[in-house]
Amino acid sequence: GATVYYETLLKYERANRKQIAVEIGADVVDLSVEELLDGVDIPGARSWLNLRQLFRSGWPVFISYSHKDMVYYDQLREALVPFERKGELTVWADRQIDAGQRWEGEIVRVLDHAVIVILLLSPSFLASQYAMEKEVPAALARKDCVVVPIEVRPCRTDKGELGAIQAIRPGGKAISQHDRVDDAWMEVTRHLDRVLAGLKSPR
């Protein structure tokens, strides 16, 4: 006999509020936020953000990229498949937003929970207002995630705050500068092995 909005429950969860007061008839009842959310199945939303489920299936990864670099996004996704099959990573990017979902809110929620944030660096990425003013600052502001920049096309990261973070440049070059692209992504995956090793180590 009461309506509790999904977005409201997510806000309570992010604020670590365990219960929500709900009016049922003439009474006010405290209900469990976790139990209410677990009873809802919205593909691509709650199922990805259930942290207990995520950590059973791998470290959550958020990929930030320019849509002009879609070819490199697809190559990265292929390179990450072995990590996903082994249960080491669970990968998310905006292409997984379902029809009807509010795309910006979904991006913010997933980015807030990611343990690894991969940035596909290029001139287009650096020119992206949303990436550089929303996603990158949000990732850099968090102390509980690892930011992993990968240079897919040559660009001047030294002109901004990203210049302070060591980017992955296989053989000292951007991905686009390699004749053997598969070899370049192989080196990227070895860097990711070291990132995962660091996450598994005691801090």
Secondary structure, DSSP 8 states (H G I E B T S, - for coil): -----HHHHHHHHHTT--EEEEEETTEEEEEEHHHHHHT---TTTHHHH-HHHHHHH-EEEEEE--GGGHHHHHHHHHHHHHHHHTTSEEEE-GGG--TTS-HHHHHHHHHHH-SEEEEEESHHHHH-HHIIIIIHHHHHH-SSSEEEEEESS---GGGSGGGGS--B-GGGS-GGG-SSHHHHHHHHHHHHHHHHHHHHS--
